[in-house]
Amino acid sequence: MGRNFYIQVDNDHLIIQTNRADEEPSDPKKYLEDGCKPKCIKPFLSYQACVKRIQGCTTIILKTEITGDNIL
């Protein structure tokens, strides 16, 4: 039977409790790891691909668009 952990953040403290007081304490790391993984992995992988693609590139390309909205 799996354990249920209740996680509460209170004044910068992480409080982890099990569903029963008589249960043996265990390491909640495996339950917490998924919640700590980055939620924005797709943009991060795109960024990494871009870095790899332009690595060693010596050409600089600047593209600007001037419209009435961004002229000071």
Phi, psi and omega in degrees: 000131180286157179262146175256126178251138175251125184247131181224133176254123184223113179051053178065021175242140178260120181249123181240126180231147175271173183282344179226142182288334183272002178284148178289134179298144178219166181283117181276009185305313183296331179282331183271336185301317181298323179289340181266353180290149180299139180270348184248050185291326181297311176297325179294317178294324176297318178297314179299320178296321179295316179300316180295321181295321184264000180299127180084359179285132180253359180270135177250126179243121178248131178232123178232152177229123181255121175231171179294341182286330186246017176269128180276000000 
